[in-house]
Amino acid sequence: MYIPPFAIFAAVAVVVILVYIALRQRPSATKHAGKPGSKVANPVVIESLRQNLRLKTGYNEPLIDRLVQFERERLPNAPLQTLMESAIERWERDNR
């Protein structure tokens, strides 16, 4: 399946913009989200991280779930945002 480069660029740009907006609107949500046991979660940030993983995995949802589950086994008390950020970092490191 061919995806035009412009479409990929546009999708990444949308994700970056959503993350930027989310971080500007709710700085307190991201300040405490990395701490274990924190109940604060910003759904916009979570969705943009998931979209980032979708782009990296070719929209393979079961693979995304496995990547997050792997991070959950490593960091059982971490919030979902931290798990997704770790999954993204691991994906980028492993696929250089």
C-alpha positions in Angstrom: 0.0 0.0 0.0 1.5 3.3 -1.1 1.2 6.3 1.2 2.3 9.6 -0.3 5.1 11.3 1.6 3.0 14.4 2.0 0.3 12.4 3.9 2.9 11.0 6.3 4.3 14.5 6.8 0.8 15.9 7.4 0.0 13.2 9.9 3.2 13.8 11.9 2.6 17.6 11.8 -0.9 17.1 13.2 0.5 14.9 16.0 3.2 17.5 16.9 0.6 20.3 16.9 -1.7 18.3 19.2 1.1 17.5 21.6 2.2 21.2 21.6 -1.4 22.4 22.3 -1.9 19.8 25.0 1.3 20.7 26.8 0.5 24.4 26.7 -3.1 24.0 27.9 -2.5 21.6 30.8 1.1 22.0 32.1 0.0 20.6 35.5 -1.2 17.3 33.9 2.2 16.6 32.4 4.2 17.8 35.4 2.9 14.9 37.6 2.0 12.3 34.9 5.5 10.7 35.1 5.2 9.9 38.8 4.1 6.4 39.8 0.7 6.4 41.4 -0.3 9.7 39.7 -4.0 9.8 38.7 -3.6 12.7 36.3 -3.8 11.7 32.7 -4.3 13.9 29.7 -6.3 12.0 27.0 -5.0 14.3 24.2 -1.4 13.5 25.1 -2.2 9.8 25.3 -3.9 9.8 21.9 -1.1 11.7 20.3 1.5 9.3 21.7 -0.7 6.4 20.4 -0.8 8.1 17.0 3.0 8.4 17.0 3.2 4.6 17.7 0.6 4.0 14.9 2.8 5.8 12.4 5.9 3.9 13.5 4.2 0.5 13.4 2.2 0.9 10.3 -1.1 1.1 12.2 -0.6 -2.3 13.7 -2.8 -2.0 16.8 -1.9 -5.5 18.3 1.8 -4.6 18.0 1.2 -1.3 19.8 -0.5 -3.1 22.6 2.4 -5.5 22.9 5.0 -2.7 22.9 3.1 -1.0 25.7 2.6 -4.3 27.6 6.3 -4.9 27.4 7.0 -1.5 29.0 4.3 -2.3 31.6 6.2 -5.4 32.6 9.4 -3.4 33.0 7.7 -0.5 34.9 4.5 -1.9 36.6 3.6 1.2 38.5 4.2 3.7 35.7 1.3 5.7 34.2 0.2 5.0 30.6 1.8 8.2 29.3 5.2 7.0 30.6 4.7 3.6 29.2 3.9 4.9 25.8 6.8 7.4 25.8 9.1 4.5 26.8 7.7 2.3 24.0 8.4 5.2 21.5 11.9 5.6 22.7 12.6 1.9 22.5 11.1 1.7 19.0 13.3 4.6 17.8 16.4 3.2 19.4 15.8 -0.3 18.0 15.0 1.0 14.5 17.9 3.3 13.8 
